[in-house]
Amino acid sequence: MPDLGPHASFIIAAYGVTFAAIAALAYFIVEDDRKQRRLLAELERRGIRRRSAQPDTRAAKPRSKGKRRS
């Protein structure tokens, strides 16, 4: 291990706190993803579908190339 000098305890503690914070964030992100997937599965089980799962029937229709009105 490299010599960290008189501030070794502070440096090690800072790395430890940083690691713990990043690990906690990753944990909460994964847990939130699982929760959202469960909620989505429950909604789909009840028959509520996502709008993005259906083709868009309101899409703009192509304009005809007939006479233009003035």
C-alpha positions as CSV (number, residue, x, y, z in Angstrom):
1,M,0.0,0.0,0.0
2,P,1.4,3.4,-0.9
3,D,2.5,5.7,1.9
4,L,-0.3,8.2,2.4
5,G,1.4,10.2,5.0
6,P,-0.3,11.8,8.1
7,H,-3.6,12.1,6.3
8,A,-4.0,8.4,5.5
9,S,-7.1,8.0,7.8
10,F,-8.8,11.0,6.1
11,I,-8.0,9.7,2.6
12,I,-9.2,6.2,3.4
13,A,-12.4,7.5,5.0
14,A,-13.1,9.7,2.0
15,Y,-12.7,6.7,-0.4
16,G,-14.9,4.6,1.9
17,V,-17.7,7.2,2.0
18,T,-17.5,7.7,-1.7
19,F,-17.7,4.0,-2.4
20,A,-20.7,3.7,0.0
21,A,-22.5,6.6,-1.6
22,I,-22.1,5.2,-5.1
23,A,-23.1,1.7,-4.0
24,A,-26.2,3.1,-2.3
25,L,-27.2,5.1,-5.4
26,A,-26.7,2.0,-7.6
27,Y,-28.8,-0.1,-5.1
28,F,-31.7,2.5,-5.1
29,I,-31.6,2.7,-8.9
30,V,-31.9,-1.0,-9.2
31,E,-34.7,-1.2,-6.6
32,D,-36.6,1.6,-8.3
33,D,-36.4,-0.2,-11.6
34,R,-37.7,-3.4,-10.1
35,K,-40.6,-1.4,-8.5
36,Q,-41.5,0.3,-11.7
37,R,-41.5,-3.0,-13.6
38,R,-43.7,-4.5,-11.0
39,L,-46.1,-1.6,-11.2
40,L,-46.2,-1.7,-15.0
41,A,-46.8,-5.5,-15.0
42,E,-49.7,-5.0,-12.6
43,L,-51.2,-2.3,-14.8
44,E,-50.9,-4.5,-17.9
45,R,-52.4,-7.4,-16.0
46,R,-55.4,-5.2,-15.2
47,G,-55.7,-4.4,-18.9
48,I,-54.2,-0.9,-18.9
49,R,-51.8,-0.7,-21.8
50,R,-49.1,1.8,-22.6
51,R,-49.8,4.2,-25.4
52,S,-46.4,3.5,-26.8
53,A,-47.3,-0.1,-27.2
54,Q,-50.0,0.7,-29.8
55,P,-49.4,2.1,-33.3
56,D,-50.2,5.8,-33.6
57,T,-53.5,6.1,-35.4
58,R,-53.4,9.9,-35.2
59,A,-50.3,10.2,-37.4
60,A,-50.5,12.9,-40.1
61,K,-52.0,11.7,-43.3
62,P,-50.1,12.4,-46.5
63,R,-51.4,15.4,-48.5
64,S,-53.0,14.7,-51.8
65,K,-51.4,16.0,-54.9
66,G,-54.6,17.3,-56.4
67,K,-55.7,20.9,-57.1
68,R,-54.8,23.5,-54.6
69,R,-57.6,25.7,-53.3
70,S,-57.0,29.4,-53.5
